């Protein structure tokens, strides 16, 4: 009997991702406590359920990016996080800022075949 795609075993989560998830969870909880907010208050302020916030603070990697961003906004740190992700704020981004970004990036192996 063929296996359908929904019965595939989940891929293992790389250790670096597990560690980052745990660190983000701990930082969100610390920010909440520094702001003297309960989980219920932050959840309400963020527009997410308390269960979602509990899962986020527990390091559950299944919390959607949208909900993480809502919580960061509720904590008042969304702008700081989005600025940290700005490639033009990095050394590499500043060095390459004069280049026009391509609309599409193709793997090098496809480029070699097309030109070869």
Residue pairs with C-beta under 8 A, 6 or more apart in sequence:
13 61
17 61
18 59
18 61
21 59
21 60
21 61
22 59
24 59
24 68
25 56
25 57
25 58
25 59
25 60
28 56
28 57
28 71
28 72
28 75
29 57
31 75
31 77
32 39
32 42
32 57
32 75
35 42
35 75
35 76
37 45
39 50
39 53
39 54
39 57
40 50
42 53
42 71
42 74
42 75
43 49
43 50
43 52
43 53
45 74
46 53
46 67
46 70
46 71
46 73
46 74
46 75
47 70
47 74
48 67
48 70
48 71
52 63
52 67
53 71
55 62
55 63
56 63
56 67
56 68
56 71
69 78
72 78
72 81
83 89
86 93
87 93
88 94
88 97
